[in-house]
Amino acid sequence: AALLTLTRKRGAATYAQTLQNIPETQVTTLENGLRVASEESNQPTCTVGLWIEAGSRYEDAKTNGAGFFVEHMAFKGTKKRPGSAFEKEVESLGAHLNGYTSREQTAFYIKALSKDMPKVVELLSDLVQNCALEDSQVERERGIILQELKEMDSNLADVTFDYLHATAYQGTALAHTVEGTSENIKRLTRADLASYVDTYFKAPRMVLAAAGGISHKELVDAAKQHFSGMPVTSKEGSVPALTRCRFTGSEIRARDDALPLAHIALAVEGPGWADPDNVVLNVANAIIGRYDRTFGGGKNQSNRMAVLAAEHNLCHSFEPFNTSYSDTGLFGFQFVSDPLSVDDMMFCAQGEWMRLCTSTTESEVTRAKNYLRNAMVAQLDGTTRLCENIGSHLLHYGRRIPLEEWDARISAVDARMVRDVCSKYIYDKCPAIAAVGPIEQLLDYNRIRSAMYWIRL
């Protein structure tokens, strides 16, 4: 019994101790502009990845989908490791290779044993500098991507979110989907993909991030060995600056009464990544909470929207979001409901927004801040989430923001701040709306717009 008690005490750490004991993120910038960042720990494994300032926002109508295509091609061999040799070498290390493309960033990362870190850096260097882009592989992957696009069309939640971007940022690069259109995928050539790599896969646009049982000095040495020769600019010169993507209050409705459920998203323009209002808006979203019929608790859940949804059978699921980009964002909610519950669910959701603007209470804010703190500390679980956090932070903020600083920002939020910031972004603003499925009951846009304020006597 004494031994068990000792073990428990030794393994327990308070929240404050956890924040104070997080290792410092070390950052070194190479001569060519590549940023090398790492967080050392005693883990037997590490995750090393490249985060690149490239994505669908950097594409035009003709090249939309090129970044997603390149991501697929990156795993299909390099000039040094043709065909499947690259993946086989990763597997021989017992490592896991993955990657993704979003609207403003592209990432490739490998999780491996800490002792294999130098080899992982060499593999990542080969992947971004020597991608083969063989014609036969391009044609083979083209068919795979087209099939993937068909499968994506069946995910109505993602379709609705893409429609939301299309209407909110119509006529701008943020209106593009990450995957591109089927027409573009059929038309893109090897030369288009090579041009994309040559333009955006450059050292100043990259962060080499690592987390786990690694040495920062060894990481920097490996980076100098394999990335020092990487060009700073493309053959055509510097990349054009991002153009401002203006938000438009408008809607897209894709009615299909053959579908069983309605998928609806509503959003106002939110702040960019670096805006301090994001912390307050995240607290507001935590107050609203999320709901799914599979959740336990029913009417006894802590957030008001979940109680209403469970008590009155308003929806199958509900979730708020705060999606940020460099200079703008989408702050809103999306829900899935039966056709005859659409109007009631929209009424309750917009009513909750108005309540945030006018009558948020301190007890709600306290609960929401605790929820955010729990989610923040959960980022410490595993090297992959830490590595992604490091890479994304350096691209978005230019530095890694310590969890202690995030905690201080969260602690500073009170009910008045929530009411003021929500009023700034939500109250009497024109929303963007995207709706898919049996949406006959969704009210006219002007009626929805009129619910963005309250006439109070």
N, C-alpha and C positions, 0 to 999 in steps of 0.2 A: 504493500500500500504506500509506504514511504517513497519507494522508487517511482511508482506511477505519479505521485504528487509532484516529485521533483521534475519528472519528464514533462508534465503538463505545464509547470511554471516556466521551465526553460523554453518551451516551444511557444508560449504565449507572448504577444507583443501588442501594446496599445496602438490605437490609430495614430497618435502623435509620434510614437517611436517608429512606426512603419514609415511615415513620411520623412523623418530625420535620417533614417538608415539607408535611404535609397542612394546608390552610388551616383557620383557626378557624371554627367554626359560630357565626354571630352571631344572636342572638335578641332580638326586640323584641315587647313586649306592648302592643297598642292599648288604648284606654280601655274598649272594650266587651269585652275579654277575649280577643280573637283573638290568637294567637301567630304571629308572622312570623319564620321562620328561614331562613337561607340559608348556602351555602358557595360562595364565589367562586373561579373558576379562569379559565384562559385559553381555555376551550373556545369554539368559534364557535356552539355550540348551548346550550340550557338546557332543563331540565325544571322546570315549576312545577305544583304540585298542592295539593289540599286533602285533609287527612286528618281524618276526622270520627269522634268517639267515638259510633258507632252501628253496630248489627249485629243479628244474630238473637238474641243474648243479651238484648237490650232488648225483645224481642217476647214476647207471650204465645201461648197455643195458638190463639187466634182470629186474631191478626194476624201469625203466623209467615209469612214470605215477603214482608212489606210492604217491607222494606229492599231486597231483591233486585228487587222490582217497581219501586221508585223509581229504582234504579240504571239499569234499562232505560229508564225514562221520561225520565231526565235528558238523554238524547241525542236525544230526539224533539221538541225545540223548546222555546223559552221564550216568555214574553209579549212580549219585544222582538224575538225571532227565531223566529217561528212555523214549524211544519213542519220541513222539512229545511234551513232557512236557517242554523241554528246549525252543523250539520256542514259545510255548504258554505263558511261563513266560516272554519272551522278549516282546511279543505282549501285555501282560497285563500292561506293563509299557508304552505302546504307543511308544516303541522304534523301531529302524530299525537296523537289523543285516545283515552284509555282510562280504565277504572275497574274497581273490583272491590268486592265486599262479603264480609266474613268474619263470624265470630261476635261480634267486639268492635269492628270498625272498618270504615269505608267510605271509599273513596278515589276521587278524580277527578283526573287529571293530563294535562298537555299537554306534548309535546316539540316545541320550535320553535327558530327562530333566536334568538340572544340579543337582537338588536335589537327583536324582537317581544314581549319580556317584558311591557311595560305592557298591550298588547292581550290577551295571554294571561290576565293577572290579571283584566281586565274580563270576558272570556268566562267564566272560572270563577265570578266573582261573579254573573253573570247566570244561570249554570247552577243554582247552589244557592239563589238568592234569588227567581228568577222562573220556576221550572219550570212549564210551562203545564198539564200534566196534563189535556189535552183529552180529553173523553169518547170521541171517535172513536179517538184514539190509544191510550187505555187498553184499549179492546176489541180493537184490532188487536194490541197488544203482549201481551194476555192469551193469545191463541192461539199466539203465538211462544214464550212462556215455557212453556206446556203442552207444546209439541213439544220444547222444550229439556229439560224434565224427563224425557220419555220417553227421549231420547238419553242422559241422565245415568244412567239405570237400567242401561244396558248397560256402564257403566264400573264393574266390580265392585270395583276397588280403592277407589274413592270411596264406593261403597255400603257396603263393609265398614267404612270409617272412620266413616261416619255412624252405622252400627249400634253401633260402639264408643262413640261419644258417647251414644247413646240408652240403652245399658245402664249405662255408667259414671256418668252423671249423670241417671238416670231420675227423672222428676218435677220436673226443674228446667229453667231456660231454656237451659242448655248442651246439653240433649238434643235441642233443635230443630236441624233442618238449616238451612243458610243459605238455601236456595232455597224452603223452605216445602213444604207438601203441595199436591197437585193440587186438593183440595177448597178449600183456602184461596185459591189463585190464581183459581179460578172464582168465589169469593164476594167477594173484596176489591173495594171500590168506590173511586171517585175520592175520596170523602170520607175513606176510611181512609188513602189515600196522602197526601192533603193534611195530615191530622192527624199522620202520621209525620214529614213534612218540618217542620211547624210545631213539633213537640216536640223534635226532635233536631238539626236543622240550624241551630244557634245558635252565635254567636261564641265563647263560652267553651269549647265542645266541639270547636273546630276548630284546626288548625294549617295555615297557609299556608307550604309549604316550597318551596325552590328550590335548584337546583344548576346550575353552569355559568358562562358568561361574563356574569354579571349583577352589578349593584351593589346591596348591601343597602339603601342609602339610597333608591335608586330603587324597589326592591321595597316598602319600607315606605311610601313616598309613594303608590305605586299602590294599596296595600292601604288606606290611609287614604281615598283618593278613592272606592274602590268598596265597601269593607266597613264604613265607619264608621257607616252607618245601620242596620246589621244588629242586630236585637233581641238582648238578652242572654238572655231567657227566652221560653218559649212563652206563649200566651194563658192556659193553665191554670196557669202558674207553673213552678216548678223541676221537673226530672226526678227521679223517685224513685231512691234509691240502689240499686246492684246488690245483689241478695240472694245470700247464700252458696250456691254450688252444691256440694253434698256428693258425694264420690266413693263409689260402691257397687261392691264386688266381686261381679260377677255375669256373666251371659253371654247372648248372642243367637246362636242357630244357625238358619240358613236353608238347610236341606239341599235340594239339587237335583242328583240324580245324572245329569241330562241334560247338565249343564255339564262341560266337559273338565277344568277345573282348580279346585282348592280355593284360596280366598282367606281368609287367617286373620290376625287382629290380636290381640295381647295387650298389655295395659298395666297399670301400677300408677299411683297418683296421684303426680304430680310437683309441683314448686314453681311459684309464680306468677312473673311476669316479673321482678320486682325481686329475687328471692331469689338470693344469691350461689352457691348450690348448683348453679344452672343451668350455670355454666362447667364445673364438675367433671363433671356429667352429660353435657355435650357432649363432653368428653374421653373419657368412657366409651363413648359411641356411636361416636366415631372409632376407638376400639380395636376395637370389634366390626366396624365397616366395613359396606359394602354389597356386594351381589353380584348379577350378572345373567349369564345364560348367554351373552349377546352380548359380555361383557367378554373381552379377551385375557388371557393369563397362566395361566388354568386353575389347576393345583395349585401354581403358583409365586407366587401372590399373597401379600401381606404379612400380611393378617389371617386369623386362625385359622378363623373361620366361613366365609369364602370358600373356603379350602382344603378344608374338610370338605364343603361344598356341591358343589364341583367334583369332588372325588375319589369321593364316594359318590352323586352325582346326586340330591341331597336336594331341590332346589327349582329353579324357573325364575328366581326373583328373591327377594331378601331385603333389607330395609332397616329400620334402627332409626329412631326419631323421638323428639323431645322437644318437644311442643306445649304452649306456655304461654299462660295467660290471666291476668287481673288477680290472682286469688287462688288459683289451682289450676292443674293441668296434667295432661297424659298423657305418661308416659314408657314407651316400649315398642318393639315391633317388629312388622312385618307381612311376610308371605311368601306366595308363590304356588307351589303344588307339585302334582305328580301325586297322584291319590287314594291310592295305596299308599305314598306317602312322607310323609304328614302326621305320623304318629306319630314317625318318626325325626327329622324336621326339628324338631318341637316339643321333642323330647328334647335335641337338640343346642343349640337356641337357649336353652332354660332352663338347660342346663348351662353355657353361656357366661355367662349372668347370674350364676350361682353362682360361677363362676371370677372374675368381676369383684369379687365381694364378698369373696373369700377369698384370691386368689393373683395379683392384678394385679402385673406386673413393671414396673420403671423403664424398661426398653427399650421396652415397649409404650406407656407414657405419653409418652415422648419422641417416638416416631413419631406418636402421635395429636395431640400439641401442634403439631408441624410441619404436619400436615394442616389443623388449625384455623387456624393462622396464614396458610396459603396461601388458604384459603377467605375469611378476613377481608380480606386485601389485594385479593382479587378483587372486593370490593365497590366498589373505586375505579374499575373499568372502566365508563365510561359515566355520564352525568348522571342517568339514570332510577333506577338502583339507589341512587345517592347520595341523591337526593331522597326516595325511599321510606324509606331508612334514617333520614334526618332527621325526617320526619313521624312515623314509627312510634315512634322513640325518645322524642320529646316527648310522645306520647300514653301510652306505657308507663312511662317513667321520669321524665318531667317535665323531662328535659334530654337533650342529645345527648352520649352517652358517647364520648370520643375513642378512636381505635384504639390509641393508646399505653396507655390505661388497660385496654382489653381485653387487650392483649398482656401487661401486667403481671399481670393476673388469671390468664391462661393459664399464664404462666411459673411462678406460685406453686404450681401443682398438682403433686403428686407421687403416687407409687403408694399411699401410706398414705391420702391424701385420697380417692382414687378408691375404695379398699376401704371406707373409713368411710362416705362419702356413698352409695355403692351399697347398702351394708348398711342404711342408714337408710331408703331408699325401696323397695328390692326385697326384702330378705331376710325371709322369713316373712310376706309381705304378701298380702292377697287380691287377685288380679288381676281385671280386666275382660276379657272375651273376646268377639270377634265373628267369626263364621265363615259363609262363603257358598260354596255349591257342593257337590261330592261329598265330604262331610266325615264319612262313616261311621267312618273310622279315628281321628277326633279323640276322645281319651279323655274320660271323664266329668270334670266340673268338679273333683270332689274329688281325682281322680288328678293333674290339672294343678296344683291347689293344693298337693298334697303335694310337688311338685317345686320349690316356692319356698323350700325349705331343704334342707340336707344334715345327715344324722345322722353326725357324725364321731367315730370312736373314738380 
